[in-house]
Amino acid sequence: VLWKKASTYLCQRYSGAKLGKIGERFGVSESAVSQASRRFTLRLNEDKKLKGIVEKIVLKLKLSWVET
């Protein structure tokens, strides 16, 4: 379940997609996407190990956006 929360958070934070589209992808409502993202942010602030893992994922995602 944690991977789904992390995925929802990353999509909402970095994809630029609308909440409705993200919700469709994960089978939840717009408000559920917003709430899950908010709660995951709180968890990141409390769990430094999880925060480090997510930061590594974000870095890899940013590197994949670089045009060659």
N, C-alpha and C positions, 0 to 999 in steps of 0.2 A: 504494500500500500504506500510505503514511503516513496518509491520510485514514481508512482502516479502523482503524488503531491509535488514532488520535485519537478516532474515534467510539466505539470500545470503551471507552477510558479515560473519556470524558465520560459515557457511559451507566452505567458501573460506579460512577463517583464521584458523579454527581448525580441519577440517575433513581430510585434506591431499588429498582430491579428486582433480582430474584435472579440470581445468576450463570448459572444454568441457562437462564433466559429470555433473557438477553443473549447467551449462547452460541448459542441457537437462532437468534436474529436474524442473527448473523454467521456461522453455520455452523461453530462451534468448540465445544470442551468448556468446562465450568466452569473447569477448571484453566488452560486456555488464556486465558480472559478475565482471570483473576487475574494470570497471568504477563505477559500483554501490557500490562495496566494498570501493573504494577510496573515493567516495562522502560520504558514511556512516561514514567512519573514520573521515572525516572533521566535520560532524555533531556531532559526539560523542565528539569531542574536544570543541565544542561550547555549547552543551546542557548537563549540568552536571546531570540533572535528568535522561535523557535517558541513559547516561553513567552508572549511578548507576544501572539502570534496567538491562542493558546488562551485567554488571559485576556480578550481582546476577545470571543471566542465565548461564554465563560461569562457575561460581563456582558450580552450580548444575550439569552442564555437567561434570566437572572435578570429582566431587564426584561420579558420575555414572560410571566413568572409573576405579575406584578403584576395584581391584580384591579381592574377598573374599575367 
